[in-house]
Amino acid sequence: MEIDKRLLNYRNTVHPSTGKTPSQLMMGRTIRTKIPQIMKSMNPKKDLEEARMQDQQTRLRRKEVRDKRKTAKVKDYQVGDKVLISQRKTTTKPPYDPQSYVVDEIKGTQVRASRGSKIRVRNMAKVKLLKPRPQHLLPTRAKEQDGPLSSDEDDWLDMLSSP
């Protein structure tokens, strides 16, 4: 008996995202309870459309708040981009395969990438864009960069080698 009362109250309570009661949406009318209410004329199709629109707006607002809070980023991959594909991390393996793949095709959230004869199809969440390395971090040889050693730089070498 107690469960019936609770269900009756639940089904007659306005839902926050739809703005309508479940009984209005399911049966097209409000259920009579002991709490007095003003009866309104109901249009089930109109009520259902209003509930759908309000629910959609509520979901969009929640998504915006969630994305803002979690700093969600839109991943924009193009055909020809170099990417790293995730792999199962162990003590010897890093989270991403260090050898890059090239994006061949994108279908929705699926990315098809290849490296030589290997072709991998993964979800965008499992793929990371490989950014080009900045010029100052590229490996170079010291002699090519600085040129030949000057006589002042040779002096300290002589001091180390003399007893």
C-alpha positions as CSV (number, residue, x, y, z in Angstrom):
1,M,0.0,0.0,0.0
2,E,2.8,2.4,0.9
3,I,4.6,1.7,-2.5
4,D,1.4,2.5,-4.3
5,K,1.2,5.9,-2.6
6,R,4.8,6.7,-3.4
7,L,4.4,5.7,-7.1
8,L,1.3,7.8,-7.3
9,N,3.2,10.8,-5.9
10,Y,6.2,10.2,-8.2
11,R,4.1,9.9,-11.3
12,N,2.3,13.2,-10.4
13,T,5.5,15.2,-9.7
14,V,6.8,17.5,-12.4
15,H,10.1,16.3,-13.8
16,P,12.8,19.1,-13.9
17,S,14.0,18.4,-17.5
18,T,10.6,18.0,-19.2
19,G,8.5,20.3,-17.1
20,K,5.7,17.8,-17.2
21,T,4.6,14.9,-14.9
22,P,5.2,11.3,-16.1
23,S,1.5,10.7,-16.0
24,Q,0.8,13.7,-18.3
25,L,3.3,12.4,-20.8
26,M,2.1,8.7,-20.6
27,M,-1.6,9.1,-20.3
28,G,-2.3,12.6,-21.4
29,R,-3.8,13.6,-18.1
30,T,-3.0,14.3,-14.4
31,I,-3.8,11.7,-11.8
32,R,-6.2,12.8,-9.1
33,T,-4.6,12.9,-5.7
34,K,-5.7,14.1,-2.3
35,I,-3.9,17.4,-2.9
36,P,-6.3,19.8,-4.6
37,Q,-5.3,21.1,-8.1
38,I,-6.7,23.4,-10.7
39,M,-7.6,21.3,-13.7
40,K,-6.4,22.5,-17.1
41,S,-7.5,21.3,-20.5
42,M,-4.8,19.0,-21.8
43,N,-3.5,18.5,-25.3
44,P,-1.4,15.3,-25.2
45,K,0.4,15.9,-28.5
46,K,1.2,19.5,-27.7
47,D,2.3,18.5,-24.1
48,L,4.6,15.8,-25.5
49,E,6.2,18.2,-28.0
50,E,6.8,20.8,-25.3
51,A,8.3,18.2,-23.0
52,R,10.7,17.0,-25.8
53,M,11.8,20.6,-26.6
54,Q,12.3,21.5,-22.9
55,D,14.2,18.2,-22.4
56,Q,16.5,18.9,-25.4
57,Q,17.2,22.4,-24.1
58,T,18.0,21.1,-20.6
59,R,20.3,18.5,-22.0
60,L,22.2,21.1,-24.1
61,R,22.6,23.3,-21.1
62,R,23.9,20.4,-19.0
63,K,26.4,19.5,-21.8
64,E,27.7,23.1,-22.0
65,V,28.2,23.2,-18.3
66,R,29.9,19.8,-18.3
67,D,32.1,20.6,-21.2
68,K,33.1,23.9,-19.7
69,R,33.9,22.3,-16.3
70,K,35.9,19.4,-17.8
71,T,37.6,21.5,-20.5
72,A,36.4,19.3,-23.3
73,K,38.2,19.8,-26.6
74,V,37.0,19.1,-30.1
75,K,39.5,16.9,-31.9
76,D,39.9,18.0,-35.4
77,Y,42.0,15.5,-37.5
78,Q,42.7,15.9,-41.2
79,V,43.7,13.3,-43.8
80,G,47.5,13.3,-43.9
81,D,48.0,14.2,-40.2
82,K,50.6,12.3,-38.2
83,V,49.1,10.7,-35.1
84,L,50.1,8.4,-32.3
85,I,47.8,5.4,-31.5
86,S,47.3,4.3,-27.9
87,Q,48.4,0.9,-26.8
88,R,48.1,-1.1,-23.6
89,K,50.5,0.5,-21.1
90,T,52.9,-1.8,-19.2
91,T,56.1,-1.3,-17.3
92,T,58.0,-1.5,-20.6
93,K,55.5,0.0,-23.1
94,P,54.5,3.7,-23.1
95,P,50.8,4.6,-23.4
96,Y,51.1,5.5,-27.1
97,D,53.0,3.7,-29.8
98,P,56.1,5.8,-30.4
99,Q,56.1,5.2,-34.2
100,S,53.7,7.6,-35.8
101,Y,50.8,6.7,-38.2
102,V,49.4,8.8,-41.0
103,V,45.6,9.4,-41.1
104,D,44.0,7.9,-44.3
105,E,40.3,8.3,-43.6
106,I,37.9,9.7,-41.1
107,K,34.3,8.5,-40.6
108,G,32.5,10.1,-37.8
109,T,34.5,9.3,-34.7
110,Q,36.5,6.5,-36.4
111,V,40.1,7.3,-37.6
112,R,41.8,5.0,-40.1
113,A,45.6,5.4,-40.0
114,S,48.4,3.5,-41.6
115,R,52.2,3.0,-41.2
116,G,53.8,1.0,-44.0
117,S,51.6,-2.1,-44.4
118,K,49.9,-1.7,-41.0
119,I,46.5,-0.3,-41.0
120,R,44.7,0.6,-37.7
121,V,41.1,1.8,-37.2
122,R,40.5,3.4,-33.8
123,N,38.1,5.8,-32.1
124,M,39.2,9.4,-31.9
125,A,39.6,9.0,-28.1
126,K,42.4,6.5,-28.7
127,V,44.4,8.7,-31.2
128,K,46.6,11.7,-30.4
129,L,47.8,14.3,-32.9
130,L,51.6,14.3,-33.2
131,K,52.7,18.0,-33.1
132,P,55.8,19.0,-35.0
133,R,58.8,19.5,-32.8
134,P,59.9,23.1,-32.2
135,Q,63.0,24.2,-34.1
136,H,65.0,24.8,-30.9
137,L,64.4,21.2,-29.8
138,L,65.5,19.5,-33.0
139,P,68.7,17.5,-32.6
140,T,71.8,19.1,-34.1
141,R,75.5,18.5,-33.9
142,A,77.5,20.9,-31.8
143,K,80.2,21.4,-34.3
144,E,77.8,22.2,-37.1
145,Q,76.0,24.7,-35.0
146,D,78.9,26.5,-33.4
147,G,81.5,26.1,-36.1
148,P,85.2,25.3,-35.4
149,L,86.6,25.8,-31.9
150,S,88.4,29.1,-31.3
151,S,91.9,29.2,-29.6
152,D,90.3,30.5,-26.3
153,E,88.1,27.4,-26.1
154,D,91.1,25.2,-26.7
155,D,93.0,26.6,-23.7
156,W,90.9,25.0,-21.1
157,L,91.4,21.6,-22.8
158,D,95.1,22.0,-22.5
159,M,94.9,22.8,-18.8
160,L,93.0,19.5,-18.2
161,S,95.5,17.4,-20.1
162,S,98.7,18.9,-18.6
163,P,100.0,17.4,-15.3
